[in-house]
Amino acid sequence: VIEFDLTGEDAAGARSRVDAMCQRLLANPVIEGYRVDIAA
Amino acid sequence: VRAAVVVFPGSNCDRDCKVALERSTGAQVNMVWHQDTRLPDGLDLIVLPGGFSYGDYLRCGAMAALSPVMREVAAAAERGVAVAGICNGFQILCEAGMLPGALLRNAALKYVCKPVSLDVVNAQTRFTAAFGARREATMTVGNGEGNFFADEETLDRLEGEGQVVFRYRENPNGSSRAVAGIVNRAGNVLGIMPHPDRAFEAELGSADGALLFQSVLASA
């Protein structure tokens, strides 16, 4: 599990930022899946 | 002819690649640091060497794929410059999306280091033309994550379009369809798990790797 503390964003904004991080680096979509949970 | 070898933190075959290129082709070889944002002019070949870039942090090749120099490497590949990723370099090219698929942990979960016998599946690429009618090559593998994976559709396409270049005769790591090396659709980007840089003169047990370097630089 990787945790991020993001400030100044609503849940949708935070989700889209983390999603971009997963697509670009944190996960390799060829071989890995991922799930993003937002804890407000 | 001019070649460049990219040096990432944790590369350990960068100097081997330089020596292999110089001795087998006489090319002038520049070492390029991974943070460089400009490649030397007039390159015919860029090599991404083996090693453990960034200590394999996160996934093999994942961090190196985002190194500044990789933007230039991708742009050069778009222009048709030959790019060869060997071992960790292959992993980096997959992570960078320049080649399809991914390299997983070896099926037996162990590091495998030994000479392997390869089928030269396609001797009509820029990287294999010098093999001529030869259909066998010997090189050494040394990896923990050399198990090539792609979905069935991708594998069918790679085989159908001649993009599978080398195949293991005895699969050492569980690679899908025993794939040891592939090229991109344009044919100018090669990823290969065995090391041509460790097989460029007879004293090393095989000189077959020299044929690979000679192929690509003769076509330049």
Interface residues (C-beta under 8 A of the other chain):
Chain A: R24 L25 L26 N28 V30 I31
Chain B: L58 R59 A62 M63 L66 C94 E95 P100 G101 A102 L104 F149 A150
